[in-house]
Amino acid sequence: MNAPSARRILIASFVGTAIEFYDFYIYATAAALVIGPIFFPAGAPGVQTLQAFATFAIAFLARPVGAAAFGHFGDRIGRKATLVASLMIMGLSTVLIGCLPGYAAIGWWAPALLCLLRFGQGLGFGGEWGGAALLAVENAPPGRRALYGIFPQLGAPVGFVSANLLFLGLSVALSPEAFESWGWRLPFLASAALVGVGLYVRLKLTETPAFRAALAEAPPERVPLATIFTRHLRATLLGTFAMVAAYAVFYLSTVFALSYGTASLGYARKTFLLFECVAILFMALAIPLSGLAADRFGRRPVMLSGLASTAALGGLIGPMLGSGEPVLVLGFLCLALFAMGWIFGPMGALLPELFPTRVRYTGASVTYNLAGIVGAAGAPFAAQWLVAQGGIGLVGLYLAAAAGLSFAAVLAMPETGGRLRGGVAMHEEHSAQ
């Protein structure tokens, strides 16, 4: 493959995930700020926030369903068509959330429809990451899979910054009343234009060399999901638990921290959104650094070092974030998101490397999204509850436990860089084309 084609592939891998992460994160930000009061009736203090975080979790429950469905077609008919479909479902669900009336207008229909559309977001997102990672990794030259695999990972900080900067701009430009009345809807409606750009890029793609080679050798698996659970169950479980800490530290230092900072620490919305935008730059820095390190030293050493650091952060969340001091709060967010980027970067290569080509889309997608249920779906809700029960120090224990679980999974996992899967190494699959 010549250099221009490689650039187009990496851009398509990056642009699609950036749009999908943008869609996902605007809901996360809105859940911390406005979803509760708009879509649920008033109740005891904090109840609306808990209800909003419960709707936030719905998408994580939907993501494995999307991973299984899109993975099935991605492994049977190809990566390209599946990536286009996942982007369209995610985009449509996001735009419709921006059009949805609130509880005051239609009563309990409002949260019911919100949950349905949030499920649609999760369904589309579930098929996105695995396909984007395979698009990059299956086109990577030998010895550079982790580096190529960072491009879908970079979509996370770019999507997050875009979402938060838009909310920050609206918070500055609009009065609180205007923001809560209609301003919060604008980021959701803007997704329509972004999805158009993503579709334009992805419709120009071709299938990966590894997928074409697999089809040439034998018909695709009839039910890829059954194959990964019967023949690759260990890889599926280890990949799932290896991702848990990345999800936990991210959503604790973004969604939960935003709610805690504005509701409990007294920060203005725009101030804390600015903190988040600064901190996410550390995640964006850590991702390429860890990708380069993972190609040079292996996936396991990089992952284990990041997970040990994440566990240590559990002891800092109380003294730093809980202090309310601006320097300490911002410092904790920067450290937490750097640690997240360090363990997130190699995942773009590691999870696909756990599975052979014939079930790789399904395997990588399912492990990635099952980890979302364990590590992220309940994290903001659990953290909010733990603070109410015994203070923010308990949230640190929660984070340390998540890091310990992932550390154990990575310890039990073989080094995947250059590893043979199904008798053929990924780099051999590529170079044979």
DAQUINOR-V679454 format. One record per residue. N is the residue number from 1. OMEGA is omega in whole degrees, 0 to 359 (999 if undefined). Layout:
N;OMEGA  N;OMEGA
This chain:
1;181  2;187  3;179  4;178  5;178  6;179  7;180  8;180  9;182  10;177  11;179  12;178  13;181  14;186  15;181  16;181  17;177  18;179  19;181  20;178  21;176  22;179  23;182  24;186  25;177  26;176  27;179  28;180  29;179  30;179  31;180  32;189  33;192  34;187  35;182  36;181  37;184  38;189  39;181  40;178  41;179  42;179  43;178  44;180  45;177  46;183  47;180  48;178  49;178  50;179  51;178  52;179  53;176  54;176  55;176  56;183  57;184  58;182  59;179  60;175  61;180  62;187  63;176  64;176  65;176  66;179  67;180  68;183  69;181  70;176  71;179  72;182  73;178  74;178  75;182  76;184  77;176  78;184  79;190  80;184  81;182  82;179  83;178  84;181  85;181  86;180  87;181  88;180  89;179  90;183  91;180  92;179  93;181  94;181  95;181  96;174  97;179  98;180  99;192  100;175  101;181  102;182  103;182  104;183  105;187  106;176  107;185  108;172  109;183  110;178  111;179  112;179  113;177  114;179  115;179  116;180  117;176  118;174  119;177  120;176  121;180  122;179  123;179  124;181  125;181  126;179  127;188  128;192  129;183  130;179  131;179  132;178  133;179  134;178  135;179  136;189  137;182  138;174  139;184  140;173  141;180  142;176  143;183  144;182  145;179  146;178  147;177  148;182  149;179  150;186  151;172  152;179  153;180  154;175  155;181  156;180  157;179  158;177  159;180  160;180  161;180  162;180  163;184  164;178  165;178  166;177  167;178  168;178  169;178  170;179  171;179  172;187  173;186  174;172  175;177  176;180  177;180  178;179  179;183  180;180  181;185  182;186  183;181  184;182  185;187  186;178  187;178  188;180  189;180  190;180  191;182  192;180  193;181  194;179  195;176  196;178  197;181  198;179  199;179  200;181  201;188  202;179  203;179  204;183  205;169  206;180  207;181  208;178  209;182  210;180  211;178  212;180  213;180  214;178  215;180  216;182  217;184  218;175  219;180  220;176  221;181  222;180  223;182  224;182  225;178  226;180  227;183  228;180  229;179  230;184  231;185  232;183  233;180  234;179  235;180  236;181  237;180  238;178  239;179  240;184  241;176  242;183  243;189  244;184  245;179  246;178  247;185  248;183  249;181  250;186  251;172  252;183  253;177  254;185  255;179  256;183  257;179  258;178  259;180  260;182  261;182  262;185  263;186  264;182  265;176  266;178  267;171  268;181  269;184  270;179  271;183  272;175  273;177  274;175  275;182  276;181  277;177  278;184  279;183  280;176  281;178  282;174  283;179  284;177  285;185  286;185  287;179  288;178  289;181  290;176  291;177  292;180  293;182  294;175  295;183  296;188  297;184  298;182  299;187  300;180  301;180  302;180  303;183  304;178  305;179  306;180  307;175  308;178  309;180  310;177  311;179  312;179  313;178  314;178  315;182  316;187  317;177  318;181  319;184  320;180  321;182  322;181  323;184  324;179  325;186  326;182  327;181  328;179  329;179  330;179  331;179  332;181  333;179  334;179  335;183  336;183  337;171  338;178  339;179  340;179  341;181  342;180  343;180  344;185  345;182  346;184  347;179  348;176  349;188  350;183  351;175  352;181  353;180  354;189  355;174  356;187  357;189  358;178  359;187  360;180  361;180  362;183  363;181  364;182  365;182  366;180  367;180  368;186  369;170  370;177  371;177  372;178  373;184  374;189  375;189  376;190  377;183  378;187  379;178  380;179  381;181  382;180  383;178  384;180  385;181  386;177  387;180  388;183  389;186  390;178  391;188  392;177  393;178  394;177  395;176  396;176  397;177  398;180  399;180  400;178  401;178  402;178  403;178  404;178  405;179  406;178  407;179  408;180  409;180  410;176  411;182  412;185  413;175  414;173  415;186  416;180  417;180  418;184  419;176  420;175  421;179  422;177  423;182  424;178  425;181  426;181  427;177  428;176  429;182  430;186  431;178  432;183  433;999
